[in-house]
Amino acid sequence: MFAIISDIHSNIEALSTVLADIEKRGIKTIYCLGDIIGYGPNPKDCLDLVIAKTKACVMGNHDYAILYEPTNFNLGAERASFWTRGGGRIV
């Protein structure tokens, strides 16, 4: 059995809760479908935890926007991308 997670959006509390539930169920293999970062206040913590706990992860559009450019994002999502890219500072 395996688990699939996605759309974490830098929410470390939600990610930790989901991972604890997955562990409680005895599931050992986890895949991530992207959007680890974006919006929330803990992008690095979420990224580190996903890297440590998952077998594989694909890049979501929010992850892509941090590394490259936000494309077709609403204003709030675009600002969140630039905030994350700036290390949590307004850039």
PyMOL Python script that loads the backbone (N, CA, C, O; Angstrom):
from pymol import cmd

cmd.read_pdbstr("""\
ATOM      1  N   MET A   1       0.836  -1.163   0.000  1.00  0.00           N
ATOM      2  CA  MET A   1       0.000   0.000   0.000  1.00  0.00           C
ATOM      3  C   MET A   1       0.893   1.244   0.000  1.00  0.00           C
ATOM      4  O   MET A   1       2.007   1.220   0.525  1.00  0.00           O
ATOM      5  N   PHE A   2       0.394   2.322  -0.592  1.00  0.00           N
ATOM      6  CA  PHE A   2       1.140   3.573  -0.625  1.00  0.00           C
ATOM      7  C   PHE A   2       0.176   4.730  -0.411  1.00  0.00           C
ATOM      8  O   PHE A   2      -1.041   4.569  -0.500  1.00  0.00           O
ATOM      9  N   ALA A   3       0.739   5.895  -0.129  1.00  0.00           N
ATOM     10  CA  ALA A   3      -0.048   7.114   0.060  1.00  0.00           C
ATOM     11  C   ALA A   3       0.385   8.148  -0.964  1.00  0.00           C
ATOM     12  O   ALA A   3       1.537   8.177  -1.398  1.00  0.00           O
ATOM     13  N   ILE A   4      -0.557   8.991  -1.339  1.00  0.00           N
ATOM     14  CA  ILE A   4      -0.286  10.106  -2.241  1.00  0.00           C
ATOM     15  C   ILE A   4      -0.682  11.388  -1.521  1.00  0.00           C
ATOM     16  O   ILE A   4      -1.790  11.506  -0.997  1.00  0.00           O
ATOM     17  N   ILE A   5       0.242  12.347  -1.502  1.00  0.00           N
ATOM     18  CA  ILE A   5      -0.041  13.654  -0.906  1.00  0.00           C
ATOM     19  C   ILE A   5       0.171  14.728  -1.966  1.00  0.00           C
ATOM     20  O   ILE A   5       0.905  14.522  -2.932  1.00  0.00           O
ATOM     21  N   SER A   6      -0.472  15.867  -1.780  1.00  0.00           N
ATOM     22  CA  SER A   6      -0.273  16.988  -2.708  1.00  0.00           C
ATOM     23  C   SER A   6      -0.838  18.261  -2.093  1.00  0.00           C
ATOM     24  O   SER A   6      -1.514  18.230  -1.064  1.00  0.00           O
ATOM     25  N   ASP A   7      -0.549  19.368  -2.739  1.00  0.00           N
ATOM     26  CA  ASP A   7      -1.111  20.671  -2.380  1.00  0.00           C
ATOM     27  C   ASP A   7      -0.893  21.034  -0.912  1.00  0.00           C
ATOM     28  O   ASP A   7      -1.821  21.431  -0.207  1.00  0.00           O
ATOM     29  N   ILE A   8       0.331  20.890  -0.483  1.00  0.00           N
ATOM     30  CA  ILE A   8       0.719  21.194   0.894  1.00  0.00           C
ATOM     31  C   ILE A   8       0.775  22.709   1.110  1.00  0.00           C
ATOM     32  O   ILE A   8       0.373  23.209   2.160  1.00  0.00           O
ATOM     33  N   HIS A   9       1.267  23.415   0.130  1.00  0.00           N
ATOM     34  CA  HIS A   9       1.325  24.884   0.139  1.00  0.00           C
ATOM     35  C   HIS A   9       1.923  25.457   1.423  1.00  0.00           C
ATOM     36  O   HIS A   9       1.379  26.395   2.007  1.00  0.00           O
ATOM     37  N   SER A  10       3.048  24.884   1.856  1.00  0.00           N
ATOM     38  CA  SER A  10       3.833  25.397   2.991  1.00  0.00           C
ATOM     39  C   SER A  10       3.112  25.338   4.333  1.00  0.00           C
ATOM     40  O   SER A  10       3.447  26.091   5.248  1.00  0.00           O
ATOM     41  N   ASN A  11       2.133  24.458   4.458  1.00  0.00           N
ATOM     42  CA  ASN A  11       1.370  24.313   5.700  1.00  0.00           C
ATOM     43  C   ASN A  11       1.953  23.147   6.498  1.00  0.00           C
ATOM     44  O   ASN A  11       1.517  22.006   6.345  1.00  0.00           O
ATOM     45  N   ILE A  12       2.931  23.433   7.342  1.00  0.00           N
ATOM     46  CA  ILE A  12       3.651  22.390   8.075  1.00  0.00           C
ATOM     47  C   ILE A  12       2.745  21.660   9.061  1.00  0.00           C
ATOM     48  O   ILE A  12       2.916  20.460   9.278  1.00  0.00           O
ATOM     49  N   GLU A  13       1.789  22.357   9.657  1.00  0.00           N
ATOM     50  CA  GLU A  13       0.893  21.703  10.614  1.00  0.00           C
ATOM     51  C   GLU A  13       0.056  20.635   9.920  1.00  0.00           C
ATOM     52  O   GLU A  13      -0.060  19.514  10.416  1.00  0.00           O
ATOM     53  N   ALA A  14      -0.523  20.976   8.783  1.00  0.00           N
ATOM     54  CA  ALA A  14      -1.332  20.007   8.039  1.00  0.00           C
ATOM     55  C   ALA A  14      -0.470  18.858   7.526  1.00  0.00           C
ATOM     56  O   ALA A  14      -0.869  17.696   7.609  1.00  0.00           O
ATOM     57  N   LEU A  15       0.701  19.176   7.001  1.00  0.00           N
ATOM     58  CA  LEU A  15       1.593  18.131   6.493  1.00  0.00           C
ATOM     59  C   LEU A  15       1.990  17.171   7.603  1.00  0.00           C
ATOM     60  O   LEU A  15       1.959  15.956   7.404  1.00  0.00           O
ATOM     61  N   SER A  16       2.357  17.684   8.752  1.00  0.00           N
ATOM     62  CA  SER A  16       2.751  16.832   9.881  1.00  0.00           C
ATOM     63  C   SER A  16       1.601  15.934  10.325  1.00  0.00           C
ATOM     64  O   SER A  16       1.814  14.766  10.653  1.00  0.00           O
ATOM     65  N   THR A  17       0.396  16.470  10.336  1.00  0.00           N
ATOM     66  CA  THR A  17      -0.779  15.685  10.721  1.00  0.00           C
ATOM     67  C   THR A  17      -1.034  14.557   9.729  1.00  0.00           C
ATOM     68  O   THR A  17      -1.294  13.422  10.127  1.00  0.00           O
ATOM     69  N   VAL A  18      -0.960  14.868   8.449  1.00  0.00           N
ATOM     70  CA  VAL A  18      -1.174  13.848   7.415  1.00  0.00           C
ATOM     71  C   VAL A  18      -0.093  12.776   7.481  1.00  0.00           C
ATOM     72  O   VAL A  18      -0.397  11.586   7.389  1.00  0.00           O
ATOM     73  N   LEU A  19       1.153  13.177   7.639  1.00  0.00           N
ATOM     74  CA  LEU A  19       2.241  12.194   7.713  1.00  0.00           C
ATOM     75  C   LEU A  19       2.111  11.311   8.952  1.00  0.00           C
ATOM     76  O   LEU A  19       2.423  10.122   8.893  1.00  0.00           O
ATOM     77  N   ALA A  20       1.660  11.867  10.059  1.00  0.00           N
ATOM     78  CA  ALA A  20       1.444  11.063  11.268  1.00  0.00           C
ATOM     79  C   ALA A  20       0.343  10.033  11.036  1.00  0.00           C
ATOM     80  O   ALA A  20       0.453   8.892  11.486  1.00  0.00           O
ATOM     81  N   ASP A  21      -0.710  10.428  10.339  1.00  0.00           N
ATOM     82  CA  ASP A  21      -1.798   9.497  10.036  1.00  0.00           C
ATOM     83  C   ASP A  21      -1.325   8.392   9.093  1.00  0.00           C
ATOM     84  O   ASP A  21      -1.678   7.226   9.269  1.00  0.00           O
ATOM     85  N   ILE A  22      -0.533   8.758   8.102  1.00  0.00           N
ATOM     86  CA  ILE A  22       0.020   7.765   7.176  1.00  0.00           C
ATOM     87  C   ILE A  22       0.878   6.759   7.940  1.00  0.00           C
ATOM     88  O   ILE A  22       0.786   5.553   7.711  1.00  0.00           O
ATOM     89  N   GLU A  23       1.704   7.259   8.839  1.00  0.00           N
ATOM     90  CA  GLU A  23       2.561   6.378   9.640  1.00  0.00           C
ATOM     91  C   GLU A  23       1.721   5.470  10.538  1.00  0.00           C
ATOM     92  O   GLU A  23       2.017   4.283  10.676  1.00  0.00           O
ATOM     93  N   LYS A  24       0.682   6.022  11.144  1.00  0.00           N
ATOM     94  CA  LYS A  24      -0.202   5.252  12.020  1.00  0.00           C
ATOM     95  C   LYS A  24      -0.858   4.093  11.261  1.00  0.00           C
ATOM     96  O   LYS A  24      -1.115   3.033  11.831  1.00  0.00           O
ATOM     97  N   ARG A  25      -1.120   4.307   9.987  1.00  0.00           N
ATOM     98  CA  ARG A  25      -1.744   3.273   9.158  1.00  0.00           C
ATOM     99  C   ARG A  25      -0.732   2.241   8.655  1.00  0.00           C
ATOM    100  O   ARG A  25      -1.106   1.273   7.992  1.00  0.00           O
ATOM    101  N   GLY A  26       0.537   2.445   8.968  1.00  0.00           N
ATOM    102  CA  GLY A  26       1.568   1.496   8.567  1.00  0.00           C
ATOM    103  C   GLY A  26       1.994   1.610   7.114  1.00  0.00           C
ATOM    104  O   GLY A  26       2.604   0.692   6.567  1.00  0.00           O
ATOM    105  N   ILE A  27       1.678   2.721   6.498  1.00  0.00           N
ATOM    106  CA  ILE A  27       2.045   2.932   5.095  1.00  0.00           C
ATOM    107  C   ILE A  27       3.482   3.428   5.041  1.00  0.00           C
ATOM    108  O   ILE A  27       3.843   4.395   5.712  1.00  0.00           O
ATOM    109  N   LYS A  28       4.289   2.764   4.244  1.00  0.00           N
ATOM    110  CA  LYS A  28       5.720   3.073   4.187  1.00  0.00           C
ATOM    111  C   LYS A  28       6.117   3.895   2.960  1.00  0.00           C
ATOM    112  O   LYS A  28       7.124   4.602   2.989  1.00  0.00           O
ATOM    113  N   THR A  29       5.342   3.808   1.895  1.00  0.00           N
ATOM    114  CA  THR A  29       5.704   4.476   0.646  1.00  0.00           C
ATOM    115  C   THR A  29       4.765   5.650   0.406  1.00  0.00           C
ATOM    116  O   THR A  29       3.543   5.497   0.400  1.00  0.00           O
ATOM    117  N   ILE A  30       5.359   6.830   0.207  1.00  0.00           N
ATOM    118  CA  ILE A  30       4.581   8.052  -0.013  1.00  0.00           C
ATOM    119  C   ILE A  30       5.083   8.727  -1.285  1.00  0.00           C
ATOM    120  O   ILE A  30       6.287   8.874  -1.496  1.00  0.00           O
ATOM    121  N   TYR A  31       4.141   9.134  -2.124  1.00  0.00           N
ATOM    122  CA  TYR A  31       4.441   9.916  -3.318  1.00  0.00           C
ATOM    123  C   TYR A  31       3.811  11.294  -3.155  1.00  0.00           C
ATOM    124  O   TYR A  31       2.749  11.432  -2.547  1.00  0.00           O
ATOM    125  N   CYS A  32       4.467  12.308  -3.698  1.00  0.00           N
ATOM    126  CA  CYS A  32       3.949  13.677  -3.624  1.00  0.00           C
ATOM    127  C   CYS A  32       3.688  14.190  -5.038  1.00  0.00           C
ATOM    128  O   CYS A  32       4.545  14.088  -5.916  1.00  0.00           O
ATOM    129  N   LEU A  33       2.500  14.741  -5.243  1.00  0.00           N
ATOM    130  CA  LEU A  33       2.112  15.252  -6.555  1.00  0.00           C
ATOM    131  C   LEU A  33       2.325  16.753  -6.702  1.00  0.00           C
ATOM    132  O   LEU A  33       1.739  17.381  -7.584  1.00  0.00           O
ATOM    133  N   GLY A  34       3.154  17.326  -5.850  1.00  0.00           N
ATOM    134  CA  GLY A  34       3.566  18.713  -6.047  1.00  0.00           C
ATOM    135  C   GLY A  34       2.815  19.742  -5.226  1.00  0.00           C
ATOM    136  O   GLY A  34       1.954  19.423  -4.406  1.00  0.00           O
ATOM    137  N   ASP A  35       3.174  20.983  -5.479  1.00  0.00           N
ATOM    138  CA  ASP A  35       2.702  22.147  -4.733  1.00  0.00           C
ATOM    139  C   ASP A  35       3.049  22.027  -3.249  1.00  0.00           C
ATOM    140  O   ASP A  35       2.204  22.201  -2.372  1.00  0.00           O
ATOM    141  N   ILE A  36       4.312  21.726  -3.005  1.00  0.00           N
ATOM    142  CA  ILE A  36       4.824  21.665  -1.638  1.00  0.00           C
ATOM    143  C   ILE A  36       4.851  23.073  -1.048  1.00  0.00           C
ATOM    144  O   ILE A  36       4.525  23.269   0.123  1.00  0.00           O
ATOM    145  N   ILE A  37       5.239  24.040  -1.858  1.00  0.00           N
ATOM    146  CA  ILE A  37       5.402  25.407  -1.373  1.00  0.00           C
ATOM    147  C   ILE A  37       4.345  26.323  -1.978  1.00  0.00           C
ATOM    148  O   ILE A  37       3.630  25.945  -2.906  1.00  0.00           O
ATOM    149  N   GLY A  38       4.264  27.525  -1.436  1.00  0.00           N
ATOM    150  CA  GLY A  38       3.299  28.506  -1.900  1.00  0.00           C
ATOM    151  C   GLY A  38       2.270  28.803  -0.823  1.00  0.00           C
ATOM    152  O   GLY A  38       1.777  27.880  -0.175  1.00  0.00           O
ATOM    153  N   TYR A  39       1.942  30.044  -0.623  1.00  0.00           N
ATOM    154  CA  TYR A  39       0.943  30.560   0.317  1.00  0.00           C
ATOM    155  C   TYR A  39       1.390  30.537   1.776  1.00  0.00           C
ATOM    156  O   TYR A  39       1.503  31.600   2.386  1.00  0.00           O
ATOM    157  N   GLY A  40       1.645  29.378   2.350  1.00  0.00           N
ATOM    158  CA  GLY A  40       1.876  29.245   3.788  1.00  0.00           C
ATOM    159  C   GLY A  40       3.227  29.743   4.259  1.00  0.00           C
ATOM    160  O   GLY A  40       4.088  30.090   3.450  1.00  0.00           O
ATOM    161  N   PRO A  41       3.413  29.778   5.591  1.00  0.00           N
ATOM    162  CA  PRO A  41       4.595  30.392   6.180  1.00  0.00           C
ATOM    163  C   PRO A  41       5.815  29.487   6.346  1.00  0.00           C
ATOM    164  O   PRO A  41       6.861  29.958   6.793  1.00  0.00           O
ATOM    165  N   ASN A  42       5.715  28.200   5.999  1.00  0.00           N
ATOM    166  CA  ASN A  42       6.817  27.274   6.283  1.00  0.00           C
ATOM    167  C   ASN A  42       7.296  26.509   5.054  1.00  0.00           C
ATOM    168  O   ASN A  42       7.291  25.278   5.065  1.00  0.00           O
ATOM    169  N   PRO A  43       7.708  27.200   3.998  1.00  0.00           N
ATOM    170  CA  PRO A  43       8.109  26.480   2.786  1.00  0.00           C
ATOM    171  C   PRO A  43       9.316  25.571   2.980  1.00  0.00           C
ATOM    172  O   PRO A  43       9.307  24.436   2.505  1.00  0.00           O
ATOM    173  N   LYS A  44      10.346  26.040   3.662  1.00  0.00           N
ATOM    174  CA  LYS A  44      11.557  25.226   3.820  1.00  0.00           C
ATOM    175  C   LYS A  44      11.291  23.990   4.662  1.00  0.00           C
ATOM    176  O   LYS A  44      11.741  22.896   4.321  1.00  0.00           O
ATOM    177  N   ASP A  45      10.564  24.155   5.756  1.00  0.00           N
ATOM    178  CA  ASP A  45      10.246  23.013   6.615  1.00  0.00           C
ATOM    179  C   ASP A  45       9.451  21.960   5.851  1.00  0.00           C
ATOM    180  O   ASP A  45       9.717  20.764   5.971  1.00  0.00           O
ATOM    181  N   CYS A  46       8.477  22.409   5.067  1.00  0.00           N
ATOM    182  CA  CYS A  46       7.670  21.466   4.286  1.00  0.00           C
ATOM    183  C   CYS A  46       8.513  20.772   3.230  1.00  0.00           C
ATOM    184  O   CYS A  46       8.407  19.560   3.041  1.00  0.00           O
ATOM    185  N   LEU A  47       9.342  21.530   2.548  1.00  0.00           N
ATOM    186  CA  LEU A  47      10.199  20.945   1.519  1.00  0.00           C
ATOM    187  C   LEU A  47      11.140  19.909   2.125  1.00  0.00           C
ATOM    188  O   LEU A  47      11.291  18.816   1.578  1.00  0.00           O
ATOM    189  N   ASP A  48      11.766  20.235   3.233  1.00  0.00           N
ATOM    190  CA  ASP A  48      12.675  19.293   3.898  1.00  0.00           C
ATOM    191  C   ASP A  48      11.951  18.016   4.315  1.00  0.00           C
ATOM    192  O   ASP A  48      12.480  16.918   4.145  1.00  0.00           O
ATOM    193  N   LEU A  49      10.753  18.155   4.854  1.00  0.00           N
ATOM    194  CA  LEU A  49       9.994  16.997   5.317  1.00  0.00           C
ATOM    195  C   LEU A  49       9.538  16.120   4.151  1.00  0.00           C
ATOM    196  O   LEU A  49       9.601  14.893   4.235  1.00  0.00           O
ATOM    197  N   VAL A  50       9.087  16.734   3.083  1.00  0.00           N
ATOM    198  CA  VAL A  50       8.672  15.960   1.907  1.00  0.00           C
ATOM    199  C   VAL A  50       9.864  15.216   1.311  1.00  0.00           C
ATOM    200  O   VAL A  50       9.740  14.050   0.937  1.00  0.00           O
ATOM    201  N   ILE A  51      11.002  15.870   1.222  1.00  0.00           N
ATOM    202  CA  ILE A  51      12.205  15.207   0.705  1.00  0.00           C
ATOM    203  C   ILE A  51      12.566  14.010   1.580  1.00  0.00           C
ATOM    204  O   ILE A  51      12.937  12.954   1.069  1.00  0.00           O
ATOM    205  N   ALA A  52      12.460  14.174   2.883  1.00  0.00           N
ATOM    206  CA  ALA A  52      12.833  13.101   3.811  1.00  0.00           C
ATOM    207  C   ALA A  52      11.845  11.937   3.806  1.00  0.00           C
ATOM    208  O   ALA A  52      12.243  10.793   4.025  1.00  0.00           O
ATOM    209  N   LYS A  53      10.568  12.210   3.560  1.00  0.00           N
ATOM    210  CA  LYS A  53       9.535  11.191   3.768  1.00  0.00           C
ATOM    211  C   LYS A  53       8.976  10.552   2.502  1.00  0.00           C
ATOM    212  O   LYS A  53       8.322   9.512   2.582  1.00  0.00           O
ATOM    213  N   THR A  54       9.218  11.148   1.335  1.00  0.00           N
ATOM    214  CA  THR A  54       8.592  10.607   0.130  1.00  0.00           C
ATOM    215  C   THR A  54       9.584   9.854  -0.748  1.00  0.00           C
ATOM    216  O   THR A  54      10.790  10.097  -0.727  1.00  0.00           O
ATOM    217  N   LYS A  55       9.019   8.932  -1.516  1.00  0.00           N
ATOM    218  CA  LYS A  55       9.833   8.167  -2.458  1.00  0.00           C
ATOM    219  C   LYS A  55      10.090   8.989  -3.719  1.00  0.00           C
ATOM    220  O   LYS A  55      11.178   8.938  -4.292  1.00  0.00           O
ATOM    221  N   ALA A  56       9.090   9.737  -4.139  1.00  0.00           N
ATOM    222  CA  ALA A  56       9.215  10.561  -5.343  1.00  0.00           C
ATOM    223  C   ALA A  56       8.244  11.724  -5.248  1.00  0.00           C
ATOM    224  O   ALA A  56       7.211  11.641  -4.583  1.00  0.00           O
ATOM    225  N   CYS A  57       8.593  12.808  -5.923  1.00  0.00           N
ATOM    226  CA  CYS A  57       7.744  13.994  -5.927  1.00  0.00           C
ATOM    227  C   CYS A  57       7.874  14.686  -7.278  1.00  0.00           C
ATOM    228  O   CYS A  57       8.974  14.828  -7.812  1.00  0.00           O
ATOM    229  N   VAL A  58       6.752  15.110  -7.818  1.00  0.00           N
ATOM    230  CA  VAL A  58       6.779  15.899  -9.044  1.00  0.00           C
ATOM    231  C   VAL A  58       6.596  17.372  -8.675  1.00  0.00           C
ATOM    232  O   VAL A  58       6.117  17.694  -7.588  1.00  0.00           O
ATOM    233  N   MET A  59       6.976  18.244  -9.574  1.00  0.00           N
ATOM    234  CA  MET A  59       6.883  19.675  -9.323  1.00  0.00           C
ATOM    235  C   MET A  59       5.483  20.174  -9.689  1.00  0.00           C
ATOM    236  O   MET A  59       4.994  19.930 -10.792  1.00  0.00           O
ATOM    237  N   GLY A  60       4.856  20.868  -8.758  1.00  0.00           N
ATOM    238  CA  GLY A  60       3.573  21.495  -9.030  1.00  0.00           C
ATOM    239  C   GLY A  60       3.766  22.898  -9.581  1.00  0.00           C
ATOM    240  O   GLY A  60       4.890  23.398  -9.636  1.00  0.00           O
ATOM    241  N   ASN A  61       2.683  23.529  -9.987  1.00  0.00           N
ATOM    242  CA  ASN A  61       2.801  24.858 -10.583  1.00  0.00           C
ATOM    243  C   ASN A  61       3.313  25.900  -9.586  1.00  0.00           C
ATOM    244  O   ASN A  61       3.992  26.845  -9.986  1.00  0.00           O
ATOM    245  N   HIS A  62       3.003  25.746  -8.304  1.00  0.00           N
ATOM    246  CA  HIS A  62       3.522  26.695  -7.309  1.00  0.00           C
ATOM    247  C   HIS A  62       5.016  26.475  -7.077  1.00  0.00           C
ATOM    248  O   HIS A  62       5.764  27.436  -6.900  1.00  0.00           O
ATOM    249  N   ASP A  63       5.450  25.226  -7.076  1.00  0.00           N
ATOM    250  CA  ASP A  63       6.883  24.930  -6.954  1.00  0.00           C
ATOM    251  C   ASP A  63       7.630  25.523  -8.149  1.00  0.00           C
ATOM    252  O   ASP A  63       8.692  26.127  -7.997  1.00  0.00           O
ATOM    253  N   TYR A  64       7.058  25.341  -9.332  1.00  0.00           N
ATOM    254  CA  TYR A  64       7.643  25.871 -10.562  1.00  0.00           C
ATOM    255  C   TYR A  64       7.739  27.403 -10.492  1.00  0.00           C
ATOM    256  O   TYR A  64       8.739  27.992 -10.902  1.00  0.00           O
ATOM    257  N   ALA A  65       6.694  28.026  -9.973  1.00  0.00           N
ATOM    258  CA  ALA A  65       6.663  29.494  -9.907  1.00  0.00           C
ATOM    259  C   ALA A  65       7.755  30.054  -9.016  1.00  0.00           C
ATOM    260  O   ALA A  65       8.255  31.151  -9.266  1.00  0.00           O
ATOM    261  N   ILE A  66       8.133  29.319  -7.979  1.00  0.00           N
ATOM    262  CA  ILE A  66       9.197  29.790  -7.092  1.00  0.00           C
ATOM    263  C   ILE A  66      10.546  29.717  -7.795  1.00  0.00           C
ATOM    264  O   ILE A  66      11.380  30.611  -7.649  1.00  0.00           O
ATOM    265  N   LEU A  67      10.753  28.659  -8.551  1.00  0.00           N
ATOM    266  CA  LEU A  67      12.040  28.484  -9.240  1.00  0.00           C
ATOM    267  C   LEU A  67      12.152  29.325 -10.502  1.00  0.00           C
ATOM    268  O   LEU A  67      13.245  29.765 -10.859  1.00  0.00           O
ATOM    269  N   TYR A  68      11.039  29.552 -11.176  1.00  0.00           N
ATOM    270  CA  TYR A  68      11.072  30.249 -12.462  1.00  0.00           C
ATOM    271  C   TYR A  68      10.201  31.502 -12.393  1.00  0.00           C
ATOM    272  O   TYR A  68      10.619  32.499 -11.804  1.00  0.00           O
ATOM    273  N   GLU A  69       9.034  31.478 -12.964  1.00  0.00           N
ATOM    274  CA  GLU A  69       8.146  32.639 -12.944  1.00  0.00           C
ATOM    275  C   GLU A  69       6.713  32.174 -12.734  1.00  0.00           C
ATOM    276  O   GLU A  69       6.303  31.159 -13.296  1.00  0.00           O
ATOM    277  N   PRO A  70       5.949  32.904 -11.931  1.00  0.00           N
ATOM    278  CA  PRO A  70       4.529  32.564 -11.802  1.00  0.00           C
ATOM    279  C   PRO A  70       3.807  32.887 -13.109  1.00  0.00           C
ATOM    280  O   PRO A  70       3.877  34.010 -13.607  1.00  0.00           O
ATOM    281  N   THR A  71       3.128  31.908 -13.646  1.00  0.00           N
ATOM    282  CA  THR A  71       2.429  32.075 -14.915  1.00  0.00           C
ATOM    283  C   THR A  71       0.948  31.792 -14.709  1.00  0.00           C
ATOM    284  O   THR A  71       0.579  30.756 -14.155  1.00  0.00           O
ATOM    285  N   ASN A  72       0.113  32.702 -15.148  1.00  0.00           N
ATOM    286  CA  ASN A  72      -1.341  32.554 -15.040  1.00  0.00           C
ATOM    287  C   ASN A  72      -1.804  32.415 -13.591  1.00  0.00           C
ATOM    288  O   ASN A  72      -2.743  31.670 -13.311  1.00  0.00           O
ATOM    289  N   PHE A  73      -1.161  33.119 -12.679  1.00  0.00           N
ATOM    290  CA  PHE A  73      -1.540  33.104 -11.267  1.00  0.00           C
ATOM    291  C   PHE A  73      -2.386  34.334 -10.969  1.00  0.00           C
ATOM    292  O   PHE A  73      -2.211  35.382 -11.591  1.00  0.00           O
ATOM    293  N   ASN A  74      -3.301  34.202 -10.017  1.00  0.00           N
ATOM    294  CA  ASN A  74      -4.003  35.393  -9.555  1.00  0.00           C
ATOM    295  C   ASN A  74      -3.018  36.234  -8.738  1.00  0.00           C
ATOM    296  O   ASN A  74      -1.922  35.776  -8.415  1.00  0.00           O
ATOM    297  N   LEU A  75      -3.406  37.440  -8.413  1.00  0.00           N
ATOM    298  CA  LEU A  75      -2.488  38.367  -7.749  1.00  0.00           C
ATOM    299  C   LEU A  75      -1.989  37.825  -6.410  1.00  0.00           C
ATOM    300  O   LEU A  75      -0.807  37.961  -6.092  1.00  0.00           O
ATOM    301  N   GLY A  76      -2.870  37.215  -5.629  1.00  0.00           N
ATOM    302  CA  GLY A  76      -2.460  36.669  -4.334  1.00  0.00           C
ATOM    303  C   GLY A  76      -1.444  35.546  -4.468  1.00  0.00           C
ATOM    304  O   GLY A  76      -0.468  35.493  -3.720  1.00  0.00           O
ATOM    305  N   ALA A  77      -1.671  34.650  -5.419  1.00  0.00           N
ATOM    306  CA  ALA A  77      -0.735  33.540  -5.640  1.00  0.00           C
ATOM    307  C   ALA A  77       0.596  34.058  -6.165  1.00  0.00           C
ATOM    308  O   ALA A  77       1.656  33.555  -5.790  1.00  0.00           O
ATOM    309  N   GLU A  78       0.540  35.057  -7.027  1.00  0.00           N
ATOM    310  CA  GLU A  78       1.778  35.639  -7.551  1.00  0.00           C
ATOM    311  C   GLU A  78       2.586  36.292  -6.426  1.00  0.00           C
ATOM    312  O   GLU A  78       3.800  36.104  -6.345  1.00  0.00           O
ATOM    313  N   ARG A  79       1.928  37.043  -5.574  1.00  0.00           N
ATOM    314  CA  ARG A  79       2.621  37.682  -4.446  1.00  0.00           C
ATOM    315  C   ARG A  79       3.201  36.645  -3.490  1.00  0.00           C
ATOM    316  O   ARG A  79       4.307  36.819  -2.977  1.00  0.00           O
ATOM    317  N   ALA A  80       2.456  35.566  -3.250  1.00  0.00           N
ATOM    318  CA  ALA A  80       2.958  34.495  -2.380  1.00  0.00           C
ATOM    319  C   ALA A  80       4.209  33.867  -2.978  1.00  0.00           C
ATOM    320  O   ALA A  80       5.132  33.508  -2.247  1.00  0.00           O
ATOM    321  N   SER A  81       4.247  33.733  -4.296  1.00  0.00           N
ATOM    322  CA  SER A  81       5.429  33.177  -4.963  1.00  0.00           C
ATOM    323  C   SER A  81       6.642  34.070  -4.759  1.00  0.00           C
ATOM    324  O   SER A  81       7.729  33.586  -4.444  1.00  0.00           O
ATOM    325  N   PHE A  82       6.458  35.365  -4.936  1.00  0.00           N
ATOM    326  CA  PHE A  82       7.578  36.287  -4.749  1.00  0.00           C
ATOM    327  C   PHE A  82       8.001  36.360  -3.284  1.00  0.00           C
ATOM    328  O   PHE A  82       9.190  36.487  -2.991  1.00  0.00           O
ATOM    329  N   TRP A  83       7.039  36.281  -2.358  1.00  0.00           N
ATOM    330  CA  TRP A  83       7.352  36.277  -0.926  1.00  0.00           C
ATOM    331  C   TRP A  83       8.205  35.059  -0.582  1.00  0.00           C
ATOM    332  O   TRP A  83       9.210  35.176   0.119  1.00  0.00           O
ATOM    333  N   THR A  84       7.802  33.897  -1.074  1.00  0.00           N
ATOM    334  CA  THR A  84       8.559  32.665  -0.815  1.00  0.00           C
ATOM    335  C   THR A  84       9.933  32.740  -1.452  1.00  0.00           C
ATOM    336  O   THR A  84      10.927  32.359  -0.834  1.00  0.00           O
ATOM    337  N   ARG A  85       9.995  33.218  -2.660  1.00  0.00           N
ATOM    338  CA  ARG A  85      11.274  33.337  -3.363  1.00  0.00           C
ATOM    339  C   ARG A  85      12.225  34.262  -2.617  1.00  0.00           C
ATOM    340  O   ARG A  85      13.438  34.054  -2.639  1.00  0.00           O
ATOM    341  N   GLY A  86      11.689  35.270  -1.962  1.00  0.00           N
ATOM    342  CA  GLY A  86      12.511  36.214  -1.212  1.00  0.00           C
ATOM    343  C   GLY A  86      12.869  35.727   0.182  1.00  0.00           C
ATOM    344  O   GLY A  86      13.397  36.494   0.988  1.00  0.00           O
ATOM    345  N   GLY A  87      12.590  34.475   0.475  1.00  0.00           N
ATOM    346  CA  GLY A  87      12.932  33.923   1.783  1.00  0.00           C
ATOM    347  C   GLY A  87      12.011  34.398   2.892  1.00  0.00           C
ATOM    348  O   GLY A  87      12.404  34.444   4.058  1.00  0.00           O
ATOM    349  N   GLY A  88      10.772  34.755   2.524  1.00  0.00           N
ATOM    350  CA  GLY A  88       9.823  35.204   3.533  1.00  0.00           C
ATOM    351  C   GLY A  88       9.836  36.700   3.732  1.00  0.00           C
ATOM    352  O   GLY A  88       9.237  37.210   4.679  1.00  0.00           O
ATOM    353  N   ARG A  89      10.513  37.409   2.849  1.00  0.00           N
ATOM    354  CA  ARG A  89      10.541  38.868   2.895  1.00  0.00           C
ATOM    355  C   ARG A  89       9.778  39.400   1.685  1.00  0.00           C
ATOM    356  O   ARG A  89       9.715  38.743   0.645  1.00  0.00           O
ATOM    357  N   ILE A  90       9.218  40.552   1.820  1.00  0.00           N
ATOM    358  CA  ILE A  90       8.570  41.192   0.685  1.00  0.00           C
ATOM    359  C   ILE A  90       9.653  41.612  -0.297  1.00  0.00           C
ATOM    360  O   ILE A  90      10.581  42.334   0.066  1.00  0.00           O
ATOM    361  N   VAL A  91       9.533  41.159  -1.541  1.00  0.00           N
ATOM    362  CA  VAL A  91      10.530  41.513  -2.564  1.00  0.00           C
ATOM    363  C   VAL A  91       9.868  42.224  -3.716  1.00  0.00           C
ATOM    364  O   VAL A  91      10.539  42.603  -4.676  1.00  0.00           O
TER     365      VAL A  91
END
""", "prot")
cmd.dss("prot")
cmd.show_as("cartoon", "prot")
cmd.util.cbc("prot")
cmd.orient("prot")
